[in-house]
Amino acid sequence: MPKDKIQDNKRIAKNTLLLYVRMLLMMAISLYTSRIVLAALGVSDFGIYNVVGGFVALFTMVSGTMATATQRFLSYEIGRGTQENIIRLFSTSVMIHIMLGVLILLLAETLGLWYVNNKMVFPPERLSAVNWVFQFSVLTLIINVLSVPYNASIIAYEKMAAFAYIGIVDAVLKLSVAYLVVVSTSDKLILYAFLLMLIAIGNRLFYTIYVRRTFIFCRCNWRIDGEYRKSLLSFIGYNFIGSIANIGKTQGINVLLNLFFGTAVNAARGISVQILHAVTGFVHNFQLAMNPQIIKLYAAGEKEEMFKLIFRGSKYSYLLVLILSLPIIIETPYILNLWLVEVPDHTVIFVRLTLAITLVDSLAPALLAGIHASGKVKNYQLTNGTMLMMTLPLVYLVLWLGCEPYMAFVASLGISIICYFIRIVMLHFITGFPMLAYLRQVTFRILLVTILSLMIPMTVSFYKDSGFMWFVISIVVTVLSTVIFVFFIGLTQVERKSVIIRIKSKCIRNNI
């Protein structure tokens, strides 16, 4: 293997390890924080915060697209080694985000405020609190939008230690917020939203200072470059469709659940999202370290290496999520009762279906990184975005027909599966991606691993008794059986040999 490829792989491994350490600490603190906040706020107020925050997230569609666009173009220019272009691109991105922040403020304070006061379902006596939470959430959103170019720069330059440090500090601060909410005698919901806004301001300042001191080419000269403005806005324009669809699929469902069932169901949805974030945080870290390399390989014209990285990235992402999520799916009721003081209705089925959707969606980022690397997103977004847009009307129809709340997630799961195959086909037509080889080496393998991994744990779960000891046995059996099937079926012969060599190397180095 060429020396530069070895260095790239080492960089991915190092960045992933840094982010995993960050995620382990953040996950432990975050889950404990959720328990405290739910107990302090109560089911109704916890549901209010989740649905209001979810509604505000509807305005992040352009911001999310801009983050992808900024990172893509920065990674591309870094791969080409054009330093002057990096300065022009970064400045243009900062200026566009400032204008975007103004636009979001206008939309939130008109359409958003009207919806919150006229369509949202919540106890009438909480009207004032809901409006305060909405305003704090809008300000938090705008602060996060202004941070996008700086965050994208850190990812593009693959300096993940900054994310590790600020992520840990962020989690500790949120734990402190939970404590203050518990001991406070003021309105706990308003205080919670206000303190989270202060944390967002702190994060914004840190990222700005870090980028200014670390990357000499990431400077804003308060100018918009015409060429990059056109490229960025063109990229955003077609990704806008996918962004709207993705927000509809996630936060839009939350809004619909509120319309049909009220804030108690939103609380259950909020708990499932907390577990979702804990699980996907691990695989997101891997993808965060891998995606810039996919773009840089494409920029360097090394498509075959890019395809291999997409194969590995897609498969490893799924298998990581499977190992983490399967024990939770099997033992959801016990875990929730162990974790929470009060478990909202519908939470068990919400958690299980949310994790099933996450398993399918974990395959997407590597494929999407390949499409973004090419810059040819028009046909992909028109096709995939249209299908994703069907989620919201389909969920509305299902709930309008009187189905149980969990059917919203069943509908979303079906759309996710269809979109997965659309991404494979579109990547094939855009870049020449070996579609059949991918289906054989990735899709078939992970499907077989999933089916086999479920058999033994489900058998144990069916015959086991209640109690903590049986819970531990079930978790151990689930993890071990999944890891075994992942190793012998999920990995290729070459990958298995690589794992064995690495383990032997570690043992020799540590005199084991």
C-alpha positions as CSV (number, residue, x, y, z in Angstrom):
1,M,0.0,0.0,0.0
2,P,1.4,3.5,-0.9
3,K,2.7,5.5,2.0
4,D,0.2,8.3,1.6
5,K,-2.7,5.8,1.7
6,I,-1.3,4.4,4.9
7,Q,-1.1,7.9,6.4
8,D,-4.7,8.5,5.3
9,N,-5.9,5.3,7.0
10,K,-4.0,6.2,10.1
11,R,-5.5,9.6,10.2
12,I,-9.1,8.2,9.9
13,A,-8.3,5.7,12.7
14,K,-6.8,8.4,14.9
15,N,-9.7,10.8,14.3
16,T,-12.3,8.0,14.9
17,L,-10.6,7.0,18.2
18,L,-10.6,10.6,19.4
19,L,-14.3,11.0,18.6
20,Y,-15.2,7.7,20.2
21,V,-13.6,8.7,23.5
22,R,-15.6,11.9,23.3
23,M,-18.7,10.0,22.5
24,L,-18.4,7.5,25.4
25,L,-18.2,10.3,27.9
26,M,-20.9,12.3,26.2
27,M,-23.3,9.3,26.0
28,A,-23.0,8.5,29.7
29,I,-23.5,12.1,30.7
30,S,-26.3,12.7,28.2
31,L,-28.4,9.7,29.2
32,Y,-28.1,10.6,32.8
33,T,-28.9,14.2,32.1
34,S,-32.1,13.1,30.2
35,R,-33.2,11.1,33.2
36,I,-32.8,14.1,35.5
37,V,-34.5,16.6,33.0
38,L,-37.5,14.3,32.4
39,A,-38.0,13.8,36.2
40,A,-37.6,17.6,36.8
41,L,-39.8,18.8,33.9
42,G,-42.4,16.1,34.0
43,V,-43.8,14.3,30.9
44,S,-45.9,17.2,29.7
45,D,-43.2,19.9,29.8
46,F,-40.6,17.5,28.5
47,G,-42.9,16.8,25.5
48,I,-43.4,20.6,25.0
49,Y,-39.7,21.2,24.8
50,N,-39.2,18.4,22.3
51,V,-42.0,19.5,20.0
52,V,-41.1,23.2,20.2
53,G,-37.4,22.4,19.5
54,G,-38.6,20.1,16.8
55,F,-40.6,22.8,15.1
56,V,-37.7,25.2,15.2
57,A,-35.6,22.5,13.6
58,L,-37.8,22.8,10.5
59,F,-35.8,26.0,9.8
60,T,-32.5,24.2,9.9
61,M,-33.0,22.6,6.5
62,V,-30.9,25.2,4.6
63,S,-28.3,25.3,7.4
64,G,-27.8,21.6,7.2
65,T,-27.4,21.8,3.5
66,M,-24.9,24.7,3.8
67,A,-22.8,22.7,6.3
68,T,-22.6,19.8,3.8
69,A,-21.9,22.3,0.9
70,T,-19.2,24.2,2.8
71,Q,-17.4,21.0,4.0
72,R,-17.6,19.5,0.5
73,F,-16.1,22.5,-1.3
74,L,-13.4,23.0,1.4
75,S,-12.4,19.3,1.4
76,Y,-12.3,19.5,-2.4
77,E,-10.0,22.6,-2.5
78,I,-7.8,21.1,0.3
79,G,-7.5,18.0,-1.9
80,R,-6.4,20.2,-4.8
81,G,-4.1,22.3,-2.6
82,T,-5.5,25.6,-3.7
83,Q,-5.0,27.9,-0.7
84,E,-6.3,31.2,-2.3
85,N,-9.5,29.5,-3.2
86,I,-10.0,28.3,0.5
87,I,-9.9,32.0,1.6
88,R,-12.5,33.0,-1.0
89,L,-14.7,30.0,-0.3
90,F,-14.7,30.4,3.5
91,S,-15.5,34.1,3.4
92,T,-18.3,33.5,1.0
93,S,-19.7,30.8,3.2
94,V,-19.6,33.1,6.3
95,M,-21.4,35.9,4.5
96,I,-24.1,33.5,3.2
97,H,-24.7,32.1,6.7
98,I,-25.2,35.6,8.1
99,M,-27.9,36.3,5.5
100,L,-29.3,32.9,6.2
101,G,-29.5,33.7,10.0
102,V,-31.5,36.9,9.2
103,L,-33.9,34.9,6.9
104,I,-34.5,32.2,9.6
105,L,-35.2,34.9,12.2
106,L,-37.9,36.5,9.9
107,L,-39.5,33.1,9.1
108,A,-39.4,32.0,12.7
109,E,-40.9,35.2,14.1
110,T,-43.8,35.1,11.5
111,L,-44.8,31.6,10.3
112,G,-43.2,29.9,13.3
113,L,-44.7,32.0,15.9
114,W,-48.1,31.8,14.2
115,Y,-47.9,28.0,14.2
116,V,-46.8,27.7,17.9
117,N,-49.7,29.9,19.1
118,N,-52.4,28.6,16.8
119,K,-51.8,25.0,15.9
120,M,-49.6,23.4,18.6
121,V,-51.3,21.3,21.2
122,F,-50.3,22.0,24.8
123,P,-52.0,22.8,28.2
124,P,-53.4,26.4,27.9
125,E,-51.7,27.5,31.1
126,R,-48.3,26.8,29.5
127,L,-48.8,29.4,26.7
128,S,-46.3,31.8,28.2
129,A,-43.7,29.1,28.8
130,V,-44.1,27.7,25.3
131,N,-43.4,31.2,23.8
132,W,-40.3,31.7,25.9
133,V,-39.0,28.3,24.9
134,F,-39.7,29.1,21.3
135,Q,-37.7,32.4,21.4
136,F,-34.7,30.8,23.2
137,S,-34.8,27.9,20.7
138,V,-34.8,30.3,17.7
139,L,-31.8,32.2,19.1
140,T,-30.0,28.9,19.7
141,L,-30.7,27.9,16.1
142,I,-29.3,31.1,14.7
143,I,-26.2,30.8,16.8
144,N,-25.7,27.3,15.5
145,V,-26.2,28.5,11.9
146,L,-23.5,31.1,12.3
147,S,-21.2,28.4,13.5
148,V,-21.5,26.1,10.4
149,P,-18.6,27.5,8.4
150,Y,-16.3,27.1,11.4
151,N,-17.4,23.6,12.2
152,A,-17.2,22.6,8.5
153,S,-13.6,23.9,8.4
154,I,-12.6,21.6,11.3
155,I,-14.1,18.6,9.6
156,A,-12.5,19.4,6.3
157,Y,-9.1,19.8,7.8
158,E,-9.7,16.6,9.9
159,K,-8.8,18.2,13.2
160,M,-11.2,16.2,15.3
161,A,-9.5,16.8,18.7
162,A,-11.4,20.1,18.9
163,F,-14.7,18.3,18.5
164,A,-13.6,15.8,21.2
165,Y,-12.8,18.5,23.8
166,I,-15.7,20.9,23.2
167,G,-18.1,17.9,23.1
168,I,-17.0,16.7,26.5
169,V,-17.3,20.2,27.9
170,D,-20.7,20.6,26.3
171,A,-22.0,17.4,27.9
172,V,-20.7,18.4,31.4
173,L,-22.3,21.9,31.0
174,K,-25.6,20.2,30.1
175,L,-25.4,18.0,33.2
176,S,-24.9,21.2,35.2
177,V,-27.9,22.6,33.6
178,A,-30.0,19.6,34.6
179,Y,-28.8,20.1,38.2
180,L,-29.8,23.8,38.2
181,V,-33.2,22.9,36.7
182,V,-33.8,20.4,39.6
183,V,-32.9,22.9,42.4
184,S,-34.5,26.0,40.8
185,T,-37.7,27.4,42.1
186,S,-38.5,29.3,38.9
187,D,-40.2,27.9,35.8
188,K,-38.1,24.9,35.0
189,L,-39.0,24.7,31.3
190,I,-38.1,28.3,30.6
191,L,-34.9,28.0,32.6
192,Y,-33.9,24.8,30.8
193,A,-34.3,26.5,27.3
194,F,-32.4,29.6,28.4
195,L,-29.4,27.7,29.8
196,L,-29.1,25.6,26.7
197,M,-29.0,28.8,24.7
198,L,-26.1,30.1,26.8
199,I,-24.2,26.8,26.1
200,A,-24.8,27.3,22.3
201,I,-23.2,30.8,22.6
202,G,-20.2,29.3,24.4
203,N,-19.7,26.7,21.7
204,R,-20.0,29.3,19.0
205,L,-17.2,31.4,20.6
206,F,-14.9,28.4,21.1
207,Y,-15.2,27.2,17.4
208,T,-14.6,30.7,16.1
209,I,-11.5,31.3,18.2
210,Y,-10.1,27.8,17.4
211,V,-10.6,28.1,13.7
212,R,-9.1,31.7,13.6
213,R,-6.0,30.5,15.5
214,T,-5.5,27.1,13.8
215,F,-6.3,27.6,10.1
216,I,-4.6,30.7,8.6
217,F,-6.7,30.4,5.4
218,C,-10.1,30.4,7.1
219,R,-10.5,34.2,7.4
220,C,-13.6,36.2,6.6
221,N,-12.8,39.3,4.5
222,W,-16.5,40.3,4.4
223,R,-16.8,39.7,0.7
224,I,-18.8,37.3,-1.4
225,D,-16.9,35.7,-4.3
226,G,-19.2,35.5,-7.3
227,E,-17.9,32.1,-8.5
228,Y,-18.2,30.4,-5.2
229,R,-21.5,32.0,-4.4
230,K,-22.9,30.5,-7.6
231,S,-21.3,27.1,-6.8
232,L,-22.5,27.0,-3.2
233,L,-26.0,28.2,-4.0
234,S,-26.3,25.8,-6.9
235,F,-25.3,22.9,-4.7
236,I,-27.7,24.1,-2.0
237,G,-30.5,24.6,-4.4
238,Y,-30.7,21.0,-5.3
239,N,-29.9,19.7,-1.8
240,F,-32.7,21.9,-0.5
241,I,-35.2,19.3,-1.7
242,G,-33.4,16.6,0.3
243,S,-33.1,18.8,3.3
244,I,-36.8,19.6,3.4
245,A,-37.6,15.9,3.1
246,N,-35.2,14.9,5.8
247,I,-36.6,17.4,8.3
248,G,-40.1,16.3,7.4
249,K,-39.1,12.7,8.1
250,T,-37.6,13.5,11.5
251,Q,-39.0,16.7,13.1
252,G,-42.1,16.8,10.9
253,I,-43.2,13.5,12.4
254,N,-42.8,15.0,15.8
255,V,-45.1,17.9,14.9
256,L,-47.7,15.5,13.5
257,L,-47.6,13.4,16.6
258,N,-48.3,16.5,18.6
259,L,-51.3,17.4,16.4
260,F,-52.9,14.0,16.8
261,F,-51.9,12.9,20.3
262,G,-50.5,15.9,22.3
263,T,-47.4,16.4,24.3
264,A,-47.3,13.1,26.2
265,V,-46.5,11.2,22.9
266,N,-43.9,13.9,22.1
267,A,-42.2,13.0,25.4
268,A,-42.0,9.3,24.3
269,R,-40.6,10.5,21.0
270,G,-38.1,12.6,22.9
271,I,-36.8,9.6,24.9
272,S,-36.4,7.5,21.7
273,V,-34.4,10.4,20.2
274,Q,-32.1,10.5,23.2
275,I,-31.3,6.8,22.8
276,L,-31.0,7.3,19.0
277,H,-28.4,10.0,19.5
278,A,-26.5,7.8,22.0
279,V,-26.3,5.0,19.4
280,T,-25.7,7.0,16.2
281,G,-23.1,9.2,17.9
282,F,-20.6,6.3,17.6
283,V,-21.2,5.7,13.9
284,H,-21.4,9.4,13.2
285,N,-17.9,9.8,14.6
286,F,-16.6,7.1,12.2
287,Q,-18.4,8.8,9.3
288,L,-17.2,12.3,10.3
289,A,-13.6,11.0,10.1
290,M,-14.1,9.1,6.8
291,N,-16.2,11.5,4.6
292,P,-13.5,14.1,4.0
293,Q,-11.2,11.3,2.7
294,I,-13.9,10.2,0.2
295,I,-14.2,13.8,-1.2
296,K,-10.4,14.2,-1.4
297,L,-9.9,10.9,-3.2
298,Y,-12.5,12.0,-5.8
299,A,-10.8,15.4,-6.2
300,A,-7.5,13.5,-6.7
301,G,-9.1,11.3,-9.4
302,E,-8.7,8.1,-7.4
303,K,-12.2,6.7,-7.9
304,E,-11.3,3.1,-7.3
305,E,-9.9,3.9,-3.9
306,M,-13.0,6.0,-3.2
307,F,-15.3,3.1,-4.1
308,K,-13.4,0.8,-1.7
309,L,-13.7,3.4,1.1
310,I,-17.5,3.7,0.4
311,F,-17.9,-0.1,0.6
312,R,-16.0,-0.2,3.9
313,G,-17.6,2.9,5.3
314,S,-21.2,1.8,4.5
315,K,-20.7,-1.7,5.9
316,Y,-18.8,-0.8,9.0
317,S,-21.3,1.9,9.9
318,Y,-24.2,-0.5,9.8
319,L,-22.3,-3.3,11.7
320,L,-21.3,-0.8,14.4
321,V,-24.9,0.4,14.8
322,L,-26.1,-3.3,14.8
323,I,-23.8,-4.3,17.7
324,L,-24.8,-1.2,19.7
325,S,-28.6,-1.2,19.0
326,L,-29.5,-4.9,19.1
327,P,-29.1,-5.3,22.8
328,I,-31.2,-2.2,23.3
329,I,-33.9,-3.5,20.9
330,I,-34.0,-6.9,22.7
331,E,-34.1,-5.4,26.3
332,T,-35.9,-2.1,25.7
333,P,-38.5,-2.4,28.5
334,Y,-36.0,-3.3,31.2
335,I,-33.5,-0.6,30.0
336,L,-36.1,2.1,30.1
337,N,-37.4,1.1,33.6
338,L,-33.8,1.0,34.8
339,W,-32.9,4.4,33.3
340,L,-36.0,6.5,33.8
341,V,-38.1,7.4,36.8
342,E,-41.3,7.5,34.7
343,V,-41.5,5.9,31.3
344,P,-44.0,7.6,29.0
345,D,-46.5,5.5,27.1
346,H,-45.5,4.2,23.6
347,T,-41.8,4.7,24.4
348,V,-40.8,1.0,24.1
349,I,-42.2,0.6,20.5
350,F,-40.9,4.1,19.5
351,V,-37.4,3.2,20.6
352,R,-37.4,-0.1,18.8
353,L,-38.7,1.3,15.5
354,T,-36.4,4.4,15.7
355,L,-33.4,2.1,16.0
356,A,-34.6,0.0,13.1
357,I,-34.8,3.2,11.0
358,T,-31.4,4.1,12.2
359,L,-29.9,0.8,11.1
360,V,-31.1,1.5,7.5
361,D,-30.1,5.1,7.5
362,S,-26.6,4.3,8.8
363,L,-25.8,3.0,5.3
364,A,-26.5,6.3,3.7
365,P,-23.7,8.7,4.7
366,A,-20.9,6.9,2.8
367,L,-23.0,6.6,-0.3
368,L,-24.1,10.3,0.0
369,A,-20.5,11.4,0.5
370,G,-19.7,9.8,-2.9
371,I,-22.5,11.7,-4.6
372,H,-21.5,15.0,-2.9
373,A,-17.9,14.4,-3.9
374,S,-18.9,14.5,-7.6
375,G,-20.9,17.7,-7.1
376,K,-23.6,16.3,-9.4
377,V,-26.5,16.4,-7.0
378,K,-29.4,17.6,-9.2
379,N,-30.8,14.2,-10.4
380,Y,-30.1,12.5,-7.1
381,Q,-32.0,15.2,-5.0
382,L,-34.9,15.3,-7.5
383,T,-35.3,11.5,-7.2
384,N,-34.4,10.7,-3.6
385,G,-35.8,14.0,-2.3
386,T,-39.2,13.3,-3.9
387,M,-39.4,9.9,-2.3
388,L,-38.4,11.2,1.1
389,M,-41.0,13.9,0.8
390,M,-43.6,11.2,0.7
391,T,-42.9,10.4,4.4
392,L,-44.8,13.3,5.8
393,P,-48.1,12.9,3.8
394,L,-47.9,9.2,4.3
395,V,-47.6,9.6,8.1
396,Y,-50.4,12.1,8.1
397,L,-52.6,9.7,6.2
398,V,-51.8,6.9,8.6
399,L,-52.5,8.9,11.7
400,W,-55.7,10.5,10.1
401,L,-57.0,7.0,9.5
402,G,-56.8,6.4,13.2
403,C,-53.8,4.2,13.4
404,E,-51.7,3.9,16.6
405,P,-48.8,6.4,16.9
406,Y,-46.1,3.8,16.2
407,M,-47.4,3.3,12.6
408,A,-45.8,6.7,11.9
409,F,-42.4,5.1,12.4
410,V,-43.4,2.0,10.4
411,A,-44.2,4.3,7.4
412,S,-40.9,6.1,7.9
413,L,-39.0,2.8,7.9
414,G,-40.5,1.7,4.6
415,I,-39.5,5.0,3.0
416,S,-35.9,4.6,4.4
417,I,-35.5,1.2,2.8
418,I,-36.7,2.5,-0.6
419,C,-34.3,5.5,-0.4
420,Y,-31.4,3.2,0.4
421,F,-31.7,1.5,-2.9
422,I,-32.3,4.8,-4.7
423,R,-28.9,6.1,-3.4
424,I,-27.1,3.0,-4.7
425,V,-28.5,3.3,-8.2
426,M,-27.9,7.1,-8.4
427,L,-24.3,6.8,-7.2
428,H,-23.8,4.2,-10.0
429,F,-25.1,6.5,-12.7
430,I,-23.2,9.5,-11.3
431,T,-19.8,8.0,-10.7
432,G,-19.8,4.5,-12.2
433,F,-20.1,3.0,-8.7
434,P,-20.0,-0.9,-8.9
435,M,-23.7,-1.3,-7.9
436,L,-23.9,-5.1,-8.2
437,A,-20.7,-5.7,-6.3
438,Y,-21.9,-3.4,-3.5
439,L,-25.2,-5.3,-3.2
440,R,-23.4,-8.6,-3.1
441,Q,-20.6,-7.6,-0.7
442,V,-22.4,-5.2,1.5
443,T,-26.2,-5.4,1.4
444,F,-26.4,-9.2,1.3
445,R,-23.8,-9.7,4.0
446,I,-25.4,-7.2,6.5
447,L,-28.8,-8.7,5.9
448,L,-27.6,-12.2,6.7
449,V,-25.7,-11.0,9.8
450,T,-28.8,-9.2,11.0
451,I,-31.1,-12.2,10.7
452,L,-28.6,-14.6,12.3
453,S,-27.8,-12.2,15.1
454,L,-31.4,-12.0,16.1
455,M,-32.1,-15.7,16.4
456,I,-30.1,-16.6,19.6
457,P,-31.0,-13.4,21.6
458,M,-34.7,-13.8,20.8
459,T,-34.6,-17.4,21.9
460,V,-32.9,-16.5,25.2
461,S,-35.3,-13.6,25.7
462,F,-38.3,-15.8,25.2
463,Y,-37.3,-18.3,27.9
464,K,-35.5,-16.1,30.3
465,D,-36.9,-15.0,33.7
466,S,-37.2,-11.4,35.0
467,G,-34.5,-9.8,37.1
468,F,-31.1,-8.0,36.7
469,M,-29.1,-11.2,36.4
470,W,-31.1,-12.4,33.4
471,F,-30.9,-9.0,31.9
472,V,-27.1,-9.1,32.0
473,I,-27.1,-12.6,30.5
474,S,-29.3,-11.5,27.7
475,I,-27.1,-8.5,26.9
476,V,-23.9,-10.6,27.0
477,V,-25.4,-13.3,24.7
478,T,-26.7,-10.6,22.3
479,V,-23.4,-8.8,22.0
480,L,-21.3,-12.0,21.7
481,S,-23.5,-13.6,19.1
482,T,-23.7,-10.4,17.1
483,V,-19.9,-9.9,17.2
484,I,-19.3,-13.5,16.1
485,F,-21.6,-13.3,13.1
486,V,-20.1,-9.9,12.2
487,F,-16.6,-11.3,12.3
488,F,-17.3,-14.6,10.3
489,I,-20.0,-13.4,7.9
490,G,-20.0,-9.6,7.9
491,L,-16.3,-9.3,7.2
492,T,-14.4,-10.6,4.1
493,Q,-11.5,-12.9,4.5
494,V,-9.0,-10.1,3.9
495,E,-10.8,-8.0,6.6
496,R,-10.7,-10.9,9.1
497,K,-7.0,-11.4,8.5
498,S,-6.4,-7.6,9.0
499,V,-8.3,-7.7,12.3
500,I,-6.3,-10.8,13.5
501,I,-3.0,-9.1,12.6
502,R,-4.0,-6.0,14.5
503,I,-5.0,-7.9,17.6
504,K,-1.7,-9.9,17.5
505,S,0.2,-6.7,17.0
506,K,-1.5,-5.1,20.0
507,C,-0.8,-8.2,22.2
508,I,2.9,-8.3,21.2
509,R,3.2,-4.6,21.9
510,N,1.7,-4.9,25.3
511,N,3.5,-8.2,26.1
512,I,0.3,-10.2,26.4
